[in-house]
């Protein structure tokens, strides 16, 4: 058919997104959240794409979490509301850009973990003649950002409440260190220990007359554990959209993984001179490397493995008949979020055809 581009003829390396699987994953997570009576504010750091955020909005989510001001700007310009920046914004550049979003009327809130941070938000909100919503972040063992002591979280919430340009909304509670703990029973045990601490944080705030309206957190790996706890008002999961070779097995440990891989990197066979091995044109610049190696899937011999061979190349090793020179092989990524950040666009496929191209507007 004229105008149709075959999936296997895509210009490589390329980021492939299976639209039907993506939509099923969105519907599945939306249904699970509804059944647990919690909201869903998926994390844009996973996809960095306005078109995906718009599909999520149509599924009835609360909004979009954003790890960076870049993501917040991209989502706001794409008409996405309910934006929550989940990392404190403190540099002059970050604050100036947040101020511009507020001045333009963007629906954006942010987390804070210290009074100076909150004061900077208050200054921006006052200049924009607005009241900005702020969520207190608490550190639940990651050692990254967030208040470390409960009394500090309460004092910060009181500080926010005292500023007429700010509105205290609640608490951010995320334990990224637990998202892929196996077996699932151990993940549940460790998450329940965090639940006890979160109850204490909520209790202290409530006792001070600052009952949180929003308790936001959880990830793809703990969405069911945290969603059923009765503590969260919304889940921040994001990787469920795509899946990868790390999340897939961890979600299937002791349970059936409700999500299916939708994201792949396509590469072409560029050399086939050694028996049992071909070279493809995708290396360190095409795949994230922090969580292991990608897995050969579509177009690869059964049981094939991948190893990095430099910036632009990788080796696919196998037994049996080799893929043809110039053939396309698709790989399941080992870590979807940083892999997305390496590419400029998604090649959106439905079956064997490329049906659209979506820019990754919030990549660094």
N, C-alpha and C positions, 0 to 999 in steps of 0.2 A: 504494500500500500504506500502511495507517495507520501513523503513527509514523515514517515515512521523511522526511528532509529533503533536498530536492534541492540539489546542490552550487551551482547557479546562483542559489539564493534565500538564500544565506548572508547574515547581517548583516555589512555592510561598514563600514570596511575589516577584513579578516580574513586571518589566516595560514592558508594551505591546505597540508596535507601529504598527499601521495598515498601511501597505505599500501603498496600493491603495489610501487611503485617503491622506496620506502624499504627494504622487505624484500629486494628484489633487490640493492640497493646494499650492504646489510649482508652478504648471502651472497657477493657478488662480492669484497668486500675480505677477508672471512674466508678465502675460497678462495685469494686471491692471497698472503696472509700465510702460510698453511699451505704453499703451494707454495715459498715462499722460506725456509721453516723459521724464521720469526720469529713472535713473539707480537704481539698487538694489544691496546693499551690506549687506546681512542678518547677524544678530548678532549671533555669535557662542555661546554666553552665554546661549542661549536657549537650544541648542542641545548638545554642547561639543563633537561632534562625527564627525570623518573624513568622514565616509561613507555618512552622510547627507550632509556635505559640498561638497563632490564630486558630489552628485546628483544636488545640487544647481548650481555648476559650469557648469554642462551639460545643465542646463536651461538658461545659458547665463548671470549670475550675474557678478557684477564688481569684486567681491572678498568676503572676510569674515571680518566682524568686530569681534574683540576679546576684552573682558573686562579685561583679565588678560594675563600675560606673559605665563602662563601655556597653555592657549588656543592658543596663537600665536605659541608656540612651537609645539603643537599637529597638528595644521593646516599646518604649514610649513613642518613638517615631513611627512605629508600626501600628499604633492605635491600641496597644495592650494596656489594660488597667490593672489595678491591684498589684503594682510592682513593689516588691520588698527586697531591698539590697541587704544581703545576709552577712556582709563583712563591714566593719566600721570604716567610714570614709573620713580620712583625717588630713590628707595632704592638701595643699592649696589648689592644685589642679583638680583633684576629686571634688572638693567643696565648691569650687567655681562652677563645675559642670552640674553638680547637684542643684546649685542655686539657679542655673539656667532652666533646668527641668521644672523646678518649682515655679519659676516666673512664667513659664509657658503653660502652667496649669496641669502638668503631668500628675497622674495619680501614683505617687511614689512615697514610700516609707523606707526607713532604714533602721538597722540595729545600732546600738551603742553599748560600750562596755566601760565608759568612764565619764565623769562630769564634763571635762573639757570637750570631749567629743559631742556630748549633748548640747553644750553651750554653742558650739559652732553651728549645729543644726538649727538651734533657736534663732541665731543671728540671720541665717539664710531665710528661714520661714518668715521672720519679721520683715525682712527686706522685700519679700514677695507678697506681703500682706496676707499670709496664710497661716494655718495651724498645721504643723507637720506631725504625723504619727511616728512614734519611736517605740521600738521593742528592745527590751534589755536582753543582751546575750549573756548566758551563763556558761562557764567552761565545765563540761561534763567529762573531763579526763583527757581531752585531746591535747591540752597544753598549747593551744593555738591562740584564740581570741576568746573574750568573754570574762565576766566577773568570776573571781576564784572563790570568794567567800559569800555566803548567803547575805550577811549584813551589808556587804558592799552592793549587792544587787538591790536590796531594799532601799539603801540610801540613794542609789542612782535613780530608782523609780520615783522616789520622793523629789529628787532634784528636777527630774523631767516634769513631774506634775506641777511643780512650783513655777515653771516657765509658761507664761500664757501663750507663747507661740508654738508650744509643743503639746502633744497628747500622748500620754503613756498608754500603750495598748496591751502589752503582755511580755511574754518570755520566749526566747528562742532556745531550743533544747535539741542539740544534734550530737550524736556520738558516732562519728565517721569511723572510728577505730573498731567498731563492732559490726560493720555492715557485711563483712564476708567471713566472720568467725565461723568455723565448723568444728563439730557437727552443730546442727540447728539447735539441739537441746542446750549446748553450751552458750550459743548466742542468746537464747532466751534467758538463760540464767543471768548472764552478764547484763542484758538489757533490763531485766527486772530490778537488778541492783541500782541501775541508773534511775529507774522509775521511783525508787524510794527517795533518792536525792531530789528528784524533780518535785515529788509531793512536798518535801520540806521547803523547797523554794516557793512553790505556790502557796503553801500554808503561811510562810513568813510574810509574803506580799499581802495575802488576804487579811492577815492579822493586823497589818499596818494600814488597812483601808484601801489597798491597791490590788484588789482581786483581778488577775489577768483576764482580759477578754479574749486574748489570742494566746494559745500555746502552740508554737509552730516548730516543726522539726521532723525527725525520722528520715530515713532514706529508703532506697529500693530494698536493701537487704533486711531492714527491720520494719518495713511498712506494716506487716500483719501483726507483729508483736506489739509495736507501739500503738498502732491504730486501735487495737482491742483493749488497751490499758485503761481507757476512760480518761486519760490525762490530756491528750492532744485535741485541739480544735481543728488542726489541719496538718497534712503531710507534705513534705518538701521533696519527695522522691523525684528523680529525673532519669536515671539510667534504665528504668523499665521501658522507656521508649525504644531503646536500641538493643539492649543486652550486649554482653561480650563474653569472652572465654573465661573470665574470672567470676562474673556475677552468675552466669548460667548454672554452673555446678553448685555454687553456694546456695542458690535459691532452691535447687532440687535436692539438697541434702536433707533427707528425712521427710520430704514433701514433694509434691508435683509443682514444678515451676510454671506459674500461670502465664508467663511471658515468653515470646519467641524472638529469636534474633532477627532484626530488620536492617542492620547496618553492616556493610561489608566494604572492603577496599579491593577494587579491581586492578589487576596488573597483567602485563603481557609477557609471554615467554619470548625472551630476546636472544637466548643462546641455549643450545641443546647438544653440546659436543661430548658430554660425559654420560655414560650409561648410568641410569638410576638417578639422574639429577638434571634439572633445567634451571636456568637463571631467569628471574623476572625483574621488571623495572620498578620495583618498589622496595625501598630500604628504610633507613632511619628517618628519612624525610616524609615518609608516607604513613608510618605507624608509630604510636606511642610505645615506649620501650620499658616503662616502669613496672609493668605487671606481667612480663614474660613475652613470649613470641606469639604472633598471630597464627591462626589455624587455617590451612588450605581447605576450602570447601568447594563451591561450584567450579567445575572444570578441572579439578585435580583428581588424580588417581586415589582410590580408597586407601586410607592409612598414610597418606603423604604428610610430611612435616616440612616446616619452614625454618630457616636460620638466616640471620642478617649477614649480608655480604658488603656492607658499606652504606653510604648515604643514599644511593640510587638503586641498589640491587639487593636481591635476596635469592637464596637457593631453595628450591623445592625438591625434596628427596623422596624417593618412592621405589617400589618394586613394580614390575610389569611394564606395560606399554606407556611410552612417554607422551605428554601433551605435544601437540604440533608446534613448530616454530610460529610465533605470531598469535598463538591461542591466548584467550583470556582466562585467567584464574581469579576467583574471588576468595577473599580471606576474611574470617571472623576476627575482629580486633581483640587484643587482650585487655585494653582499657579504652572504652568508647569516648569519654569526654576529651582527653587530650589528643586523641586521634582526630576528632572532628576539627580541633583547632589548627591542625596542620593543612587543612584543605580549604579552598575558596568557595566551594559549592557542593550541594548534593545533586547527584544524578538520580532523579526520582524515577523508579521503575514500577511497572505493573506487569507481572509475568515476565515475558521476554522482551518487553519494549520499554524504552525510555519515554516517559510521558511528560516530564517537566524538569526544570533545573531551578533549584532554590539556593540563593546566595546565603553564605554563612556570614551575616552582616556584623556579628559581634566578635569575630575572631581577632586576636591580637595583631 
